[in-house]
Amino acid sequence: MEIVFNAEELEKIETIKAKYPETKAALMPTLWMAQKKWGWLSPDVMRYVGDLLGLTYAHVEGVATFYTMYFKKPMGKFHLQVCTNVSCMLRNGDKIYHHVSERLNIGHMERTDDGVFSLEEVECMGACGDSPMVAVNEDFYENMSIIKVDELIDSLKKT
Amino acid sequence: MIPNFQKILLPEIDNLSDINIYIANGGYEGYKRAISLSPDGVTNEVKKSGLRGRGGACFPTGLKWSFMPKGTDKPKYLAVNGDESEPGSFKDRQIFEHNPQQLIEGIMIAGYAMNIKAAYIYIRGEYHKWVDLMQKAIDEAYEKGFIGSNMAKTFGNDYSIDIYLHKGAGAYVCGEETALMSSLEGDRGYPRVKPPFPAQKGLWGMPTTVNNIETIATVPQIFRIGAENYSKIGASKHPGTLLFGVSGHINKPGVYELPTGTLLTDIIYDVCGGIPGNKKIKAVIPGGSSMPPLRGDEIDGIMMDEESLKPFGTHIGTGGIMVMDEDTDLVKLTLRIAHFYHHESCGQCTPCREGCGWLEKILKRIYNGEASSRDLDLLVSVSNNIEGNTICALGDAAAWPVRGFVTKFRSEFEKHVKQSRTFVPQNVVHGKLNTRNMLVENI
C-alpha cells in the first residue's frame, strides 16, 4: 500500500497549516488525520508526514511517541479503553479492566489475534461523573458494570 | 442549605448550545456591553468582579490580562485551556456541550481587552465528540459573522478575532500552560521554565495569555449582570459560581454549578444525595486528584473556596470533589494516584521523573505487604524532595496527594506495613526486662 494522502486530504492539510503562523504546529492535526486513514502511525507514515511538513523524522517520532493516543502499532477494529483512575476505581473500574483483559486474553495495548479488539488501560477520560467508563474508539460508554461490558463486547462482535 | 443564586455557566435553558437560542437568551449582549468600554476598561471591569482563574491556581483573571504588553506590533495570542485531564475533573466538557457560545463570547471579550487577533482552544484528544460540538459552535459563530473577517462590521467597530480548535492527543501535562503552548506549536508537551512568562514570551515567542475554559466562559456574564453584582455571588475573596464535579462514592454524581463558599457537607448530602448505603465518609479530595485530601472528621463546616480550604492544607483546584466511603482501601487509591503521575511525568526534571517512579514503587511495596514502616517516612521524604524542585506543577501534583494521604491516614498505611512485616525488628528483644524473664527461654 502506498502511503500518500489524496488531493482532498492534502487540501485539508493546507487549511490546517493556515491556522497557525508556523507549519510545525500542523503536525498534531496531520498525525490525527494519518492515524484515521491508516489506523496507526508506522515509521513510513511518520516519515511521509515529516516530508510533507518539512520536519525531520526524529521530530515527528518524538511527538508521536510523547502522546499516548497516537498508536505506534496496529490496534484492533474496536479499541477498548477502560479507565481505572481514581473515580472509576472507586466504582470498580479496575475490576472491569481485569475482566475484559481475561475475557479477551489480552493485556494493556495488545490486540486479539483476529484483530477485532484491542485493550488499553487509560488514565482519566473526563467521565468521572458517570464512572466507571469504557470507551470504544471515539464513543464513551458510561455507568458500566461487568455485565454491561460483556453485553457491549457481544454486540461489537456481531457487527 | 444552598442559597438562591443565578446560574452563570450552565443555566437551565433547553438547547442553549444552539446559537439562535443563545442569542434569544441575552447572548452576545455581554460583548456589546464590553465594546462600549475601552479595552483597559474591560480589564478593569474583570478585575473589579474579583474573578479568579478556574484552572486550579486561582490567579486573578483581570490581573493576568493586565500583564499583556500594550502598544506592541507583535501579534498576541490567547490560548484557552480545555485539556482537563485532572482525574476527578470533568466540568469543561459540560461547557463544550451545553454552552459553547458563551465560551466564544468570552474569547471575544478577552480578545478585545488584550487586542488579540487569534485564539486557540486546546481540547484534550479523548473528547472527540466535544471537539466536534465545539467546532460546530465555532462554525455557527463564523456564519453569523460574530467572529472572523465580518466581525468588525457586525458589531460596528474595528476589532476582529479568529478562533481555532486544537485537539490534544493524550498527555496530562499539556494542561500546564507552558506545556500547552509547546503542544500547540507542534512539539512534545514539555513545560518551559518561567520566567519568561507567557505574557512576555508565549506562543511562537509572542505575548500570550492562557486561561481556563471555565474562566473565559464566565466573562460574558460579568458584563451582562455587572462586575459589582458578580462579585457579590459566593465567597467575597473568591466570588462567583464554580462547576463542581462530584464523583466517587456518592449517590448522585455529576457536575453542579454552585456559588463558591458552599459547605462541602451541603454539596455531598443535600445536592448529591449522600453516600450509597448511608456509609460514613473516610476521605474527600476537594479539587481533583492532585490536591491533598481531607479526612472525614475534618469536613464539617468546610466551605468550598480557595481561602477557606487553605488552612486545611489543601486547595480548591479544579473543583473535582472525590468522595471515599469508610470501606475504601486508601493504600490502593494512593498507589493508583502515584501510578498516574508516574505515567504522566514528561521526564524533563529528575525529581519528578525519578521521584514519581519511586513513589509508585514504594507504594506498591506497601500495598503488597512487603514494606517496613520506615518506607512511610521515605514516601514523605521523596514527596518533599519533588515538591518545588521541578519546572512545572506536575511534581507538586504528584507529591501533595501522596504526602497528604500518608500523613493524614498514617494508621491505615501502618496496618498494611505491620500485618505482613517480613522480618522481626531486632529491638523487640532488647529490653532488659524481656531478656531476664522470657527471652532466654525463647532462644
HADDOCK unambig.tbl for C-alpha pairs under 7 A between the chains (distance, minus, plus):
assign (segid A and resid 19 and name CA) (segid B and resid 164 and name CA) 6.87 0.50 0.50
assign (segid A and resid 24 and name CA) (segid B and resid 185 and name CA) 6.44 0.50 0.50
assign (segid A and resid 24 and name CA) (segid B and resid 186 and name CA) 5.28 0.50 0.50
assign (segid A and resid 25 and name CA) (segid B and resid 184 and name CA) 6.02 0.50 0.50
assign (segid A and resid 25 and name CA) (segid B and resid 185 and name CA) 4.31 0.50 0.50
assign (segid A and resid 25 and name CA) (segid B and resid 186 and name CA) 4.00 0.50 0.50
assign (segid A and resid 26 and name CA) (segid B and resid 186 and name CA) 6.52 0.50 0.50
assign (segid A and resid 27 and name CA) (segid B and resid 186 and name CA) 5.49 0.50 0.50
assign (segid A and resid 28 and name CA) (segid B and resid 186 and name CA) 6.07 0.50 0.50
assign (segid A and resid 62 and name CA) (segid B and resid 188 and name CA) 6.91 0.50 0.50
assign (segid A and resid 63 and name CA) (segid B and resid 187 and name CA) 6.06 0.50 0.50
assign (segid A and resid 63 and name CA) (segid B and resid 188 and name CA) 5.00 0.50 0.50
assign (segid A and resid 66 and name CA) (segid B and resid 188 and name CA) 6.05 0.50 0.50
assign (segid A and resid 67 and name CA) (segid B and resid 169 and name CA) 5.48 0.50 0.50
assign (segid A and resid 67 and name CA) (segid B and resid 170 and name CA) 5.38 0.50 0.50
assign (segid A and resid 67 and name CA) (segid B and resid 171 and name CA) 5.69 0.50 0.50
assign (segid A and resid 68 and name CA) (segid B and resid 169 and name CA) 6.63 0.50 0.50
assign (segid A and resid 68 and name CA) (segid B and resid 170 and name CA) 5.25 0.50 0.50
assign (segid A and resid 68 and name CA) (segid B and resid 171 and name CA) 6.75 0.50 0.50
assign (segid A and resid 69 and name CA) (segid B and resid 169 and name CA) 5.09 0.50 0.50
assign (segid A and resid 69 and name CA) (segid B and resid 170 and name CA) 5.30 0.50 0.50
assign (segid A and resid 70 and name CA) (segid B and resid 169 and name CA) 6.81 0.50 0.50
assign (segid A and resid 85 and name CA) (segid B and resid 87 and name CA) 6.90 0.50 0.50
assign (segid A and resid 85 and name CA) (segid B and resid 336 and name CA) 6.67 0.50 0.50
assign (segid A and resid 86 and name CA) (segid B and resid 87 and name CA) 6.82 0.50 0.50
assign (segid A and resid 86 and name CA) (segid B and resid 333 and name CA) 6.61 0.50 0.50
assign (segid A and resid 86 and name CA) (segid B and resid 336 and name CA) 6.78 0.50 0.50
assign (segid A and resid 86 and name CA) (segid B and resid 337 and name CA) 6.92 0.50 0.50
assign (segid A and resid 87 and name CA) (segid B and resid 88 and name CA) 6.18 0.50 0.50
assign (segid A and resid 87 and name CA) (segid B and resid 247 and name CA) 5.99 0.50 0.50
assign (segid A and resid 87 and name CA) (segid B and resid 248 and name CA) 4.93 0.50 0.50
assign (segid A and resid 87 and name CA) (segid B and resid 322 and name CA) 6.86 0.50 0.50
assign (segid A and resid 90 and name CA) (segid B and resid 248 and name CA) 5.60 0.50 0.50
assign (segid A and resid 90 and name CA) (segid B and resid 249 and name CA) 6.74 0.50 0.50
assign (segid A and resid 91 and name CA) (segid B and resid 248 and name CA) 6.65 0.50 0.50
assign (segid A and resid 123 and name CA) (segid B and resid 340 and name CA) 6.91 0.50 0.50
assign (segid A and resid 124 and name CA) (segid B and resid 85 and name CA) 6.57 0.50 0.50
assign (segid A and resid 124 and name CA) (segid B and resid 87 and name CA) 5.20 0.50 0.50
assign (segid A and resid 125 and name CA) (segid B and resid 126 and name CA) 6.28 0.50 0.50
assign (segid A and resid 126 and name CA) (segid B and resid 85 and name CA) 6.78 0.50 0.50
assign (segid A and resid 126 and name CA) (segid B and resid 89 and name CA) 6.32 0.50 0.50
assign (segid A and resid 126 and name CA) (segid B and resid 90 and name CA) 4.74 0.50 0.50
assign (segid A and resid 127 and name CA) (segid B and resid 90 and name CA) 6.26 0.50 0.50
assign (segid A and resid 128 and name CA) (segid B and resid 88 and name CA) 5.72 0.50 0.50
assign (segid A and resid 128 and name CA) (segid B and resid 90 and name CA) 6.64 0.50 0.50
assign (segid A and resid 128 and name CA) (segid B and resid 247 and name CA) 5.76 0.50 0.50
assign (segid A and resid 129 and name CA) (segid B and resid 245 and name CA) 6.89 0.50 0.50
assign (segid A and resid 129 and name CA) (segid B and resid 246 and name CA) 6.44 0.50 0.50
assign (segid A and resid 129 and name CA) (segid B and resid 247 and name CA) 5.18 0.50 0.50
assign (segid A and resid 129 and name CA) (segid B and resid 253 and name CA) 5.01 0.50 0.50
assign (segid A and resid 129 and name CA) (segid B and resid 254 and name CA) 4.38 0.50 0.50
assign (segid A and resid 138 and name CA) (segid B and resid 128 and name CA) 6.06 0.50 0.50
